[in-house]
Each structure stands twice: as structure tokens, then as C-alpha cells.
Amino acid sequence: MGRKRNNEVRMTLYRLVDLPTYDAAICGKYRDFENEDHQYTCESVSIADRQALLFWGVIEHDRASWTKTVSELTNQNLNVGNTTASAVIIVPDDSDVDIDDGALIKSEMQKGLHSAWAITFGMGFQILDQNYIDIGFGQRVAIRCASSDGLNTLNKTTLAERPQMIRSTIPSGGTLRSLGFEELGDFVTRLVAKGTIEGIGSIGKSITVRGADSLNIPLSKSPQKLLENLSQIKNILNRKPISTELAALENLTLIKKKEINEELDQKLISAIDEKTNCSVELSYPYEMIDEFGQANSYKLYGVGRREIKDSMPTLDDLLNPVRDADKSLRLGLLRKMSVVLYSDQAGTDVLSQHIPLKKWLTYQTNINGKRYFLQNNRWYVMDREYVETISQEVNAIFARGPFFDELPKWPIYQIPDDKDKQRHDNAELQYNTALAEYLGGLCLDQQLIRPKGSKSGIEACDVLLKSGIFVHVKHISSSAPASHLLAQTLVSADLLSTDEEARRQLQEKINEAGGGNDSEYETKPKRVVVVMAQDDKPLSAESLFTFTKINLVRHDHRFASMGIKLNIASVIRKKH
């Protein structure tokens, strides 16, 4: 008996939205059919009883880009070319079926916005206009049809001080948790799972669903059956995710759509213009600064000739050039400006590459009831319920209290005749020394321990108290640097909880600070108190930016898993 013919083949499917015309789904340069750089054709076709568009063509390269390298290595002249073939079928949504033949490729098609499906072949995905792709469509389908414990591959980005892109795989299948997903601050970019879609695949058998912006699944080669498959997929989008665990994947989304990014950038420009009540905050790109080392000067690029300046840029240093520019030029300037850091004050020893200006900024705003925020030069949107959940957890952390009944205020000294002394007297080290004396502990500020295999050292804490209480202090000129402080506390606690050599080095620092004869000073943290100092007013849960709130809750969960208690304390810095 012959093998039963499979009438399905795996295809890649995109959902297109807000199309002014159906041919607009293809990038404009590929619709220029007289362009000699490529050979593309567009025709109106039929998929069963539905009109559709077929784009196909090739891009020919007389000489492959890699031949130059081969020639240099071997002294042989290679004239080897290649051809890139691609095709896209644009199928109107079933709500737009009343279209006369040929209207699909007329730019004067009926008014209104349209939705459609795009099935891509070869390199067809490259010719789609990204502005009309429904972001996350494939992932939304996957979490509505997948088995909650049948996840095979997860690609995620962790929204942290040092963003991480991680791919996890369990060939036999697992849950989100087993793949390392954390609801707070992780967003998934691709999901591969076993799932079931009625009418697709063999009855009673699951199929492999690959979901990202696109959906890759077996689809029918029969025209009528293909249309039925598309309707079945559309119906799945109207369902709820298969489980509350998988529903968490929709809480946080990276904004890719050009129009939304431009609208958000314009809102950012408007906020920058509000000089007296600016809601834009400074967010040092610590992940770069930590990698390169301590900077002692910087220079702005992209805004005419600028001098080398001491120390690190302030918010006004970064924003004033944008404010001073003509309104029509501000957005372009915001995207063009960058900062270069130097290790010396003269600006001769370059410490960093060009760091985009937007990497130094954080900002949040609401549009149509949705919370958007800028971090690491990227815009994100958060689900409304997710925002409320984060805020509730942050409020609960602050409600624990500061642990200490009272902390000394942090004086700000004005010494105009001696800037060096003013900087010295206002430094964190001076406050930490006074704080250690006030609390009866040891000041370990700037006393670094060096993990094995690490080039850089870390501070165990700023002030160490008896009974395993580790106090970390930071002057928070805005809420953004709080995330860096939280990251430092977690690195310290994690290292000291697991690394015997790190605890041995900490014991040496305790001995040097005069606490060696007191066994009550412990090297493994039991409680972490984060002291955030802010000028003139105390820091509150409400004043923290979204990015900081996410990281605070994430870190609190990590501390709890290590058996460490966390408290947040606020200190006011005031002019003396």
C-alpha cells in the first residue's frame, strides 16, 4: 500500500493590518517594476473563490559579496554570482472579500484600512513592508493553541540594566518556568511549541507551532482548504491564552511599528521642551560604563563643535542642545546625538564608543490608556493589568518599612571657593562613614572583593551591620539610577550566598575595618537594606519609573528565593 500523500506543507504566515491598499504590503522599491536592480512581477490571482495578489521575482548578484575575501586569501579571482528568489501571496481577510478583480493593485482602491494575510516563500519576508506587519501575531496564536507543558524553544529578552537575549530549549517539552521565563521584565520574541489547531494537521495529533511576528505551521496546498485554515487561525486569535502562565507573555511588548515609535519620539520631544517641569529622567547606561570603567570626562557629538567636559553629563547637558535647536530639527538631533566617555579629564583616552543620546534617557507616557516607556533606546508598552500588578507589589515592598527607626539626613555642603573639597564632602563615602558610625556598623564603601575569574571587583555593601544586615546606599538624582543600585545589591547577595572565596575575601575586609574580633559580623546576607537618597524630598513608590519598578519586584523575588529579606529606606539630601 502506497504512502498517503500529505496535502499540507509548512508555510510562513504573516498578519497584515492597516493597509491602505493591498499592494502596499510590499516595500515600495520592489513595486518599481522598472528598477533594474531586481526583477519583480505582480499579478492578480485567485485562491479558490477569493481574489489575491502574487508578487514574485529575483535579485541577481553578478558577484557574491564573499568572493572578495576568498580572492584576497587565495589570490584567485572568483566571479561567482547568485540569485535570491522570493514570492509573497497577499490574501485579503474574509471581511474584505467583496473586491472586483484588479482592484487589489489599484492605489485608488476604496477608502479605509484593510487587513490581509501574507504567505511568504524563499526570501519573501524581506520584501514585506514592516509597517503593516501585526507584531507578535504568531506568538499570540501559539499561546492560544499550545500545550502549556509542551514548549520546546523560547527566545526572550530580559529587560534589565544589562539586557540579555537568551534562547532556551527543551526538546522533550516543558513549561515557561522550566525554560527560565520570569513574568516580571521578560518578553518573549519567539516560541516553538506543540499545539493543536482544529482542521490543521492529522486528527488527534499535535503540530509544531513556531510563533514570532510570523506563524510557521503546516497549511493546506488545496486553495479552498487553505482559506479554511486562515479562518481557523483567525478564530484562535479571538480566544484567551491556553493558561494564565502563557497569558503572561502578552504583558510586555517591544514597539516595532515605525508610526508608533515616531509618535512616542514626538511626545518625548514635547516633554524635553518642558524645561521647568521636565518628566524626562536621566538613565545612565551603566551596562556600558561598568564594562569600560570609570569615566572622568565626556564629549557630545552630532551637535556641532563641543568641548570636552569634566565628570559625567547631567540631564540639562544632554537636553539643552535639543531645546536650543529649531523645532523642525529637534527630532533628528535627538536621534543623531551621542556621547563619548573618556578616562582622563583632558579627553585623550577614549573609554567608550558613541553611546546614543536616547540610551541616557528614560521617559514614560500614556496613549489611549496604554503605558509606554523608554529604556535602553527602545520603546515598550505594558498591559494595563500588568502595570497595576507591578505597582501593587512595589507598594507592598515599601510598606514593609525602612527597617531602621531613623537615618541621618545627608547634608549638601556649598564650598564655592574649593570645588574639590565640596565634591569630597558631598561624596557617598562621607555619608557612608557617618552612617556606619550612626548605626554601629562597619563602612565597607569602595572595599572591593574580586570574584575568581572576574577582572572587576564588587562592593559587598556600603555599611555592614551585625546579624547579616547589608546596607547599600545610593544618591538617586532621578529614579533611574535606582535600577543600577538594585542590580549591584543582587550581584553582591548572589555571590556571597554561593561563593566561599568571596566570603573569605569579605572576612578579610571585615578584619581590616576592625570587626574581626566580633563573630556577629556575618559574610552571608540575611537582610538587604537599600538606602536611596534624593534631594529635598523622600523617594516614594509612586515616584519610581516603570523600569525601576519592574527591576525592584524582580530582585525582591530573587532575594526571597535566597532567603534574604529586602527593605527600602529613603534619605533626604539637603543643603547644609
C-alpha positions in Angstrom: 0.0 0.0 0.0 1.5 3.4 -1.0 2.2 6.1 1.4 -0.7 8.5 1.9 0.0 11.8 0.2 0.4 14.7 2.6 -1.7 17.6 1.3 -0.1 20.1 3.8 3.3 21.8 3.7 4.9 24.1 6.3 4.4 27.7 5.4 5.3 31.1 6.9 2.3 33.3 7.5 2.1 37.0 8.5 -0.9 39.0 9.5 -1.1 42.4 7.9 -3.1 45.3 9.3 -4.0 48.9 8.4 -3.2 48.5 4.7 -4.3 51.5 2.6 -4.1 49.2 -0.4 -3.1 45.5 -0.7 -0.1 46.1 -2.8 1.2 48.4 -0.1 2.1 45.3 1.8 5.2 45.1 -0.4 8.1 47.6 0.1 7.8 50.4 -2.5 11.2 49.7 -4.2 10.0 46.2 -5.1 6.9 47.7 -6.6 9.0 49.7 -9.0 8.9 47.2 -11.8 11.3 49.2 -14.0 14.1 49.0 -11.4 17.0 47.1 -13.0 18.4 46.0 -9.6 15.6 43.4 -9.3 13.1 41.6 -11.4 9.7 41.5 -9.7 6.2 40.9 -11.1 2.8 41.4 -9.6 -0.4 39.7 -10.7 -3.9 39.3 -9.5 -4.7 35.7 -8.9 -7.4 33.5 -7.4 -7.2 31.4 -4.3 -10.4 29.3 -4.7 -13.1 32.0 -4.9 -11.0 34.8 -3.4 -9.0 37.4 -5.3 -5.4 37.6 -4.1 -2.1 39.2 -5.2 1.0 37.3 -6.1 4.4 39.0 -6.0 7.4 37.1 -7.2 10.8 37.8 -8.5 14.6 37.6 -8.1 17.5 39.7 -7.2 20.6 38.8 -9.1 24.1 39.4 -7.9 26.9 39.2 -10.5 29.4 38.6 -7.8 28.7 37.2 -4.3 29.9 39.5 -1.5 32.1 36.9 0.0 34.2 36.4 -3.2 36.4 39.4 -2.5 37.5 37.8 0.8 38.2 34.4 -0.9 40.2 36.2 -3.6 42.3 38.0 -1.1 43.0 34.8 0.8 43.8 32.6 -2.3 44.9 35.1 -4.9 42.3 33.6 -7.2 39.8 35.9 -9.0 36.3 34.5 -8.4 33.4 35.7 -10.5 30.7 33.7 -8.8 27.2 35.2 -8.6 24.0 34.2 -7.0 20.2 34.7 -7.3 17.8 35.4 -4.5 14.3 34.3 -5.3 11.2 35.2 -3.3 7.4 35.2 -3.6 4.5 36.5 -1.5 0.8 35.7 -1.7 -1.4 38.5 -0.3 -4.8 37.1 0.6 -7.4 39.6 1.7 -9.1 39.0 5.0 -12.6 37.4 4.7 -14.1 40.7 5.8 -12.8 42.2 2.6 -13.9 39.7 0.0 -16.2 42.0 -2.0 -13.4 43.3 -4.2 -13.6 43.3 -8.0 -10.8 41.7 -10.0 -7.9 44.1 -10.4 -8.9 46.5 -7.6 -6.3 44.8 -5.4 -3.5 46.5 -7.3 -5.0 49.9 -7.7 -3.7 52.6 -5.4 -7.1 54.3 -5.6 -8.8 51.3 -4.1 -11.8 52.0 -1.9 -11.1 54.2 1.1 -10.5 52.7 4.5 -7.8 50.5 6.0 -7.7 46.8 5.3 -6.2 43.6 6.7 -4.8 40.6 4.9 -2.6 37.5 5.2 0.8 37.3 3.6 2.2 33.8 2.9 6.0 34.1 2.1 8.2 31.8 0.2 12.0 31.9 -0.1 13.2 35.3 0.9 9.7 36.7 0.5 9.6 38.0 4.1 12.3 40.5 3.1 10.1 42.4 0.6 7.2 42.9 3.1 6.7 46.4 4.4 7.4 46.1 8.2 5.0 49.0 8.9 2.0 46.8 8.2 3.0 43.6 10.0 0.9 42.7 13.0 3.7 42.5 15.6 3.6 39.3 17.7 0.8 37.7 15.7 2.5 34.3 15.5 3.2 34.3 19.2 -0.4 35.2 20.0 -1.6 32.2 18.0 1.0 29.9 19.7 -0.1 30.7 23.3 -3.7 30.1 22.3 -3.2 26.6 20.8 0.0 25.2 22.5 0.1 22.7 25.3 1.2 24.6 28.4 3.8 21.9 29.1 4.8 21.3 25.5 7.0 24.3 24.9 10.2 23.4 23.1 12.1 26.6 22.5 11.9 30.1 24.0 13.7 33.2 22.8 13.5 36.0 25.3 15.0 39.4 26.1 15.4 40.3 29.8 14.6 44.0 30.4 17.4 44.6 32.9 20.2 47.1 33.5 22.2 44.9 31.1 19.7 43.5 28.7 20.2 39.8 27.9 18.9 37.9 24.8 18.5 34.2 25.8 17.4 31.1 23.9 16.3 28.1 25.9 15.5 24.7 24.5 13.9 21.6 26.0 13.5 19.1 23.1 11.0 16.9 25.0 8.9 19.9 26.0 8.5 21.9 29.2 6.7 24.8 30.9 7.5 28.5 30.7 9.1 28.3 34.1 11.3 25.3 33.2 12.5 27.4 30.2 13.6 30.2 32.5 10.8 32.7 31.8 10.2 35.3 34.5 6.9 37.2 34.3 8.4 40.4 35.5 10.6 42.1 32.9 11.0 39.2 30.4 9.4 39.5 27.0 9.4 36.6 24.5 10.4 37.2 20.9 9.8 33.6 19.6 8.1 30.5 20.8 8.2 26.9 19.5 5.7 24.5 21.0 3.5 21.5 20.3 -0.1 22.6 19.7 -3.4 21.8 18.2 -5.5 23.8 15.7 -8.7 22.3 14.5 -8.6 21.4 10.9 -4.8 21.6 10.6 -2.6 18.5 10.7 -3.8 15.0 11.4 -6.8 14.4 13.7 -5.7 13.7 17.2 -2.1 14.7 16.6 -0.3 17.9 17.6 1.7 20.0 15.3 4.8 22.1 15.8 3.9 25.8 16.1 6.6 28.4 15.6 5.4 31.8 16.7 7.0 35.2 16.5 5.8 38.1 14.4 5.1 35.4 11.8 3.5 32.0 12.3 5.1 28.9 10.8 2.8 25.8 10.7 1.6 23.2 8.2 -1.0 24.7 5.8 -3.0 23.1 3.1 -1.9 23.1 -0.5 -5.6 22.9 -1.6 -6.8 26.5 -2.3 -10.2 26.1 -0.6 -8.8 24.3 2.3 -6.1 27.0 2.7 -8.9 29.6 3.1 -10.5 27.4 5.8 -7.1 27.2 7.6 -6.9 31.0 7.6 -10.3 31.3 9.1 -9.4 28.8 11.8 -6.3 30.7 12.7 -8.4 34.0 12.8 -10.8 32.3 15.2 -8.0 31.2 17.5 -7.0 34.9 17.9 -10.4 35.6 19.5 -9.7 33.1 22.2 -8.0 33.6 25.5 -4.5 32.1 26.0 -4.5 28.5 26.9 -3.3 29.2 30.5 -2.7 32.2 32.8 1.0 31.3 32.6 1.1 31.7 28.9 -1.1 34.8 29.1 1.9 36.5 30.9 3.7 36.6 27.5 1.4 39.5 26.4 2.2 41.7 29.4 5.2 43.4 27.9 5.8 44.2 24.2 8.6 45.9 22.3 7.3 48.6 19.9 8.5 47.9 16.4 5.9 49.8 14.4 7.5 52.9 12.8 4.5 55.2 13.2 4.1 54.4 16.9 7.8 54.9 17.5 7.6 58.3 15.8 4.6 59.3 17.8 6.4 58.4 21.0 9.5 60.2 20.0 7.4 63.3 19.3 6.0 63.0 22.8 9.5 62.7 24.2 10.5 65.9 22.3 7.4 67.7 23.8 8.4 66.5 27.3 12.0 67.7 26.7 10.7 71.2 25.9 9.1 71.4 29.3 12.3 72.7 31.0 10.7 73.8 34.3 8.7 70.6 34.8 10.5 68.1 32.6 9.3 64.5 33.0 12.3 63.0 31.2 14.8 61.5 33.6 18.5 60.6 33.3 19.2 56.9 32.9 23.0 56.3 32.9 23.8 53.4 30.5 25.5 51.6 33.4 26.0 48.4 31.4 28.4 50.3 29.2 30.0 52.3 31.9 30.6 49.2 34.0 32.2 47.5 31.1 34.5 50.3 30.1 35.5 51.7 33.6 35.2 55.0 35.4 34.7 58.0 33.2 36.2 61.4 34.1 35.1 63.4 31.1 32.8 63.3 28.1 32.0 64.9 24.8 28.8 65.4 22.9 28.7 64.5 19.2 26.2 65.3 16.5 25.5 68.9 17.6 28.4 71.0 16.2 31.7 71.6 17.9 31.6 70.8 21.6 34.2 70.9 24.3 35.4 68.1 26.5 33.6 68.4 29.8 34.6 67.1 33.3 32.8 64.3 35.0 29.6 62.8 33.6 26.8 64.6 31.7 23.8 66.0 33.6 20.3 65.9 32.2 20.5 69.5 31.1 23.8 68.9 29.4 22.2 66.4 27.2 18.8 68.1 26.6 19.7 71.7 26.2 21.2 71.3 22.7 17.9 69.7 21.7 15.9 72.5 23.3 18.1 75.2 21.7 17.6 73.8 18.2 14.9 74.8 15.8 11.7 72.8 16.4 11.8 71.2 13.0 15.3 69.9 13.7 14.8 68.6 17.3 13.7 65.1 16.5 16.6 64.5 14.0 19.0 65.9 16.6 17.7 63.6 19.3 18.3 60.6 17.1 21.7 61.8 15.9 23.4 62.9 19.1 25.7 60.6 21.0 28.1 60.7 24.0 31.7 59.5 24.1 33.3 58.9 27.5 37.0 59.4 28.4 39.0 58.0 31.3 41.0 61.2 31.7 39.9 64.8 32.2 41.7 66.0 29.1 39.7 63.8 26.8 42.6 62.0 25.2 42.0 58.4 26.4 38.8 57.2 24.8 36.8 54.9 27.1 33.6 54.1 25.1 32.2 54.0 21.7 29.5 56.5 20.7 26.6 56.0 23.1 23.3 57.2 21.6 21.6 60.1 23.4 18.4 58.2 23.9 20.3 55.5 25.8 20.8 58.1 28.5 17.1 58.9 28.9 14.1 57.3 30.4 10.5 58.5 30.0 7.0 57.2 30.3 3.7 58.3 28.9 0.2 57.1 28.3 -1.6 56.9 24.9 -5.2 55.6 24.7 -5.0 54.1 28.1 -1.7 52.2 27.5 1.5 52.8 29.4 4.6 53.2 27.2 8.1 53.7 28.4 11.6 54.4 27.0 14.5 52.4 28.2 17.9 51.5 26.6 16.8 53.4 23.4 13.8 51.2 23.0 10.1 51.8 23.5 7.9 49.3 25.3 4.2 49.0 26.0 2.8 47.3 29.1 -0.6 45.7 29.6 -2.8 47.8 31.9 -3.4 45.0 34.4 0.4 44.3 34.4 1.1 47.9 35.3 -1.3 47.7 38.2 0.2 44.4 39.4 3.7 45.9 39.4 2.5 49.0 41.3 0.8 46.8 43.9 3.9 44.7 44.5 6.1 47.8 44.7 3.7 49.4 47.2 3.9 46.2 49.3 7.7 46.3 49.3 7.7 50.0 50.5 5.0 49.1 53.1 7.5 46.8 54.9 9.1 50.0 56.2 12.8 51.1 56.1 13.8 48.6 58.8 15.6 51.4 60.7 13.7 53.8 63.0 15.6 56.7 61.8 18.5 57.5 59.5 20.7 60.6 59.5 20.0 63.2 56.8 22.6 63.7 54.1 23.9 67.2 54.2 24.9 69.0 50.9 27.8 71.4 51.5 28.3 74.6 49.5 32.0 75.4 49.2 32.2 77.7 46.1 35.9 78.6 46.7 37.0 75.0 46.8 35.2 72.7 44.3 37.4 69.7 45.1 36.6 69.9 48.8 32.9 70.4 48.0 32.9 67.3 45.9 34.8 65.4 48.6 32.5 66.4 51.4 29.3 65.6 49.5 30.5 62.2 48.3 28.8 59.0 49.2 31.8 57.8 51.1 31.5 60.6 53.5 27.8 59.8 54.2 28.5 56.1 54.4 31.2 56.7 57.0 28.8 58.8 59.1 26.0 56.2 58.6 28.2 53.3 59.8 29.1 55.2 62.9 25.4 56.1 63.5 24.2 52.5 63.1 27.2 51.0 64.9 28.5 49.1 61.9 31.4 48.9 59.5 31.9 51.1 56.5 32.9 49.0 53.5 32.3 51.6 50.8 34.9 51.2 48.0 36.3 48.0 49.6 36.2 45.6 46.7 36.2 41.9 46.7 37.2 40.2 43.4 35.4 37.0 42.3 37.5 34.4 40.8 37.8 34.8 37.0 36.4 38.4 37.1 38.5 41.4 36.1 36.5 43.9 38.1 35.6 43.9 41.8 32.3 44.4 43.5 31.3 46.0 46.8 29.8 43.6 49.3 27.8 46.6 50.7 28.4 50.1 51.8 27.7 49.5 55.5 27.8 46.1 57.2 25.8 45.6 60.4 25.7 42.6 62.7 23.4 39.6 62.2 23.9 39.6 58.4 22.4 43.0 57.6 23.9 44.5 54.4 23.2 48.2 53.7 23.6 49.6 50.2 23.4 53.4 49.7 23.0 55.5 46.5 22.3 59.1 45.7 19.4 58.9 43.3 19.4 62.2 41.4 16.4 60.7 39.5 14.6 57.4 39.9 16.5 55.7 37.0 19.9 55.0 38.8 18.0 53.1 41.4 17.9 50.2 39.0 21.7 50.1 38.9 21.8 50.1 42.7 19.3 47.2 42.8 21.4 45.3 40.3 24.5 45.8 42.4 22.8 44.5 45.6 21.6 41.4 43.8 25.1 40.6 42.4 26.6 41.0 45.8 24.0 38.9 47.6 24.1 36.2 45.0 27.9 36.0 45.0 28.2 35.9 48.8 25.5 33.3 49.1 27.2 30.9 46.8 30.9 31.7 46.6 33.1 30.6 49.5 36.1 32.5 48.2 34.1 35.7 48.1 33.0 35.2 51.7 36.7 34.7 52.6 37.7 38.0 51.0 34.8 39.8 52.7 36.0 38.4 56.1 39.4 40.0 55.3 37.7 43.3 54.7 35.8 43.0 58.0 39.1 42.3 59.8 40.7 45.3 58.2 37.7 47.5 59.2 38.1 46.5 62.8 35.3 43.9 63.1 37.5 40.8 63.0 37.0 40.0 66.7 33.2 40.1 66.6 31.7 36.9 65.3 28.3 38.7 64.9 29.5 40.2 61.6 28.4 37.6 59.0 29.6 37.2 55.5 26.4 35.8 54.1 23.5 38.3 53.8 20.2 37.7 55.7 18.7 41.1 55.1 19.5 43.8 52.5 18.5 47.4 53.2 18.6 49.7 50.1 19.0 53.3 51.1 18.0 55.7 48.3 19.0 59.3 48.9 17.2 62.1 47.0 17.5 65.8 47.1 14.9 67.8 49.1 12.2 65.1 49.2 12.0 61.4 50.1 11.8 58.8 47.4 8.4 57.0 47.2 6.9 54.0 45.4 4.9 56.3 43.2 8.0 58.3 42.1 9.8 55.3 40.7 9.8 54.9 36.9 8.3 51.8 35.4 11.7 50.2 34.5 12.9 50.6 38.1 9.6 49.2 39.5 9.9 46.1 37.3 13.5 45.5 38.5 12.6 46.1 42.1 9.9 43.4 42.0 12.2 41.0 40.1 15.0 41.5 42.6 12.7 41.1 45.5 11.6 37.8 44.2 15.2 36.7 43.7 16.1 37.8 47.3 13.1 35.8 48.6 14.3 32.7 46.7 17.6 33.0 48.5 16.0 33.5 51.9 17.0 37.2 52.1 14.7 39.9 53.3 14.6 43.3 51.5 13.8 46.7 52.8 13.8 50.1 51.1 14.8 53.2 53.0 14.7 56.8 51.9 17.1 59.6 52.9 16.8 63.3 52.1 19.8 65.3 50.9 19.5 68.9 51.9 21.8 72.0 51.7 23.7 72.5 54.9 
